[in-house]
Amino acid sequence: MCKIGAADIGEAAVAARELAGLTRSAVPLQWSDEFAGKVADRGGAVLADHAGLSVLADQIDADGPRPAGFPDPAMLRRQVADEYELRVTLPAEALRDC
C-alpha cells in the first residue's frame, strides 16, 4: 500500500499493470470488495473537494438570469464530472483491468 499524488495516478496504474503481469495468478477475488470500497472513498473525496462548484451551479440556476461574468452552471457541473472521471473512473478502470 502506498499513497500516490493525483498527478501520478496514471503512472501508478501502469506500474500496477506491470506488477500484476509478474504474478502467477489473478488478483484474489476477496480483494474486489476492498477495491470497490477504495474507489467509493476516492469518489467521495473528489466530490467533497468539488462540492462548492456543485452548490454554486445550483445557486446560479436558482437565481434566474446569470449576471455577466458568472460561470455557466452546466460548465461547472461538467468540470466536476470531468475531474471525477480523471481522478476516479479512469484510474479505477485501469487498475481493475490488471
Phi, psi and omega per residue, in radians:
M1 nan 2.331 3.073
C2 -2.559 2.750 3.130
K3 -1.658 2.350 -3.064
I4 -2.206 2.344 3.081
G5 -1.243 2.699 -3.106
A6 -0.972 -0.634 -3.113
A7 -1.202 -0.335 -3.066
D8 -1.836 0.119 -3.062
I9 -1.082 -0.742 3.141
G10 -1.068 -0.763 3.122
E11 -1.170 -0.597 3.116
A12 -1.159 -0.643 3.110
A13 -1.126 -0.701 3.098
V14 -1.088 -0.795 3.132
A15 -1.092 -0.679 3.132
A16 -1.110 -0.701 3.099
R17 -1.106 -0.729 3.135
E18 -1.111 -0.761 3.110
L19 -1.108 -0.717 3.132
A20 -1.093 -0.586 3.117
G21 -1.178 -0.323 -3.141
L22 -1.499 -0.223 -3.113
T23 -1.432 2.766 -3.121
R24 -1.542 -0.340 3.128
S25 -2.400 3.011 -3.118
A26 -1.213 2.899 3.064
V27 -1.094 2.405 -3.110
P28 -0.998 2.417 -3.140
L29 -1.040 -0.493 -3.125
Q30 -1.087 -0.361 -3.108
W31 -1.369 -0.273 -3.041
S32 -1.093 -0.677 3.121
D33 -1.137 -0.741 3.129
E34 -1.144 -0.706 3.114
F35 -1.069 -0.811 3.122
A36 -1.045 -0.695 3.111
G37 -1.125 -0.704 3.125
K38 -1.170 -0.678 3.087
V39 -1.100 -0.771 3.130
A40 -1.105 -0.733 3.117
D41 -1.077 -0.796 -3.138
R42 -1.128 -0.717 3.110
G43 -1.066 -0.744 3.104
G44 -1.089 -0.694 3.136
A45 -1.151 -0.731 3.127
V46 -1.120 -0.778 3.138
L47 -1.138 -0.663 3.101
A48 -1.130 -0.695 3.106
D49 -1.056 -0.543 -3.056
H50 -1.916 0.263 -3.128
A51 -1.047 -0.621 3.129
G52 -1.047 -0.681 3.117
L53 -1.133 -0.720 3.136
S54 -1.135 -0.760 3.123
V55 -1.117 -0.753 3.112
L56 -1.056 -0.755 3.124
A57 -1.060 -0.778 3.119
D58 -1.099 -0.719 -3.117
Q59 -1.133 -0.753 3.135
I60 -1.112 -0.739 3.108
D61 -1.070 -0.711 -3.070
A62 -1.246 -0.459 -3.059
D63 -1.460 0.037 3.107
G64 1.494 -2.485 -3.093
P65 -0.986 2.411 -3.077
R66 -1.453 2.211 3.079
P67 -1.122 2.681 3.110
A68 -0.985 2.370 3.109
G69 1.603 -0.241 3.104
F70 -1.347 2.518 3.140
P71 -1.212 2.680 3.092
D72 -1.280 2.189 -3.134
P73 -0.984 -0.671 3.135
A74 -1.127 -0.644 3.116
M75 -1.156 -0.694 3.114
L76 -1.108 -0.770 3.129
R77 -1.139 -0.667 3.108
R78 -1.130 -0.650 3.116
Q79 -1.102 -0.733 3.094
V80 -1.123 -0.796 -3.138
A81 -1.109 -0.708 3.124
D82 -1.129 -0.727 3.138
E83 -1.148 -0.675 3.111
Y84 -1.105 -0.771 3.138
E85 -1.110 -0.752 -3.117
L86 -1.158 -0.757 -3.010
R87 -1.652 -0.263 -3.083
V88 -2.177 -1.064 -3.008
T89 -1.084 -0.945 -3.087
L90 -1.100 -0.825 3.092
P91 -1.090 -0.668 3.130
A92 -1.103 -0.755 3.120
E93 -1.111 -0.718 -3.136
A94 -1.125 -0.741 -3.134
L95 -1.256 -0.609 3.140
R96 -1.134 -0.544 -3.126
D97 -1.374 -0.044 -3.121
C98 -1.136 nan nan
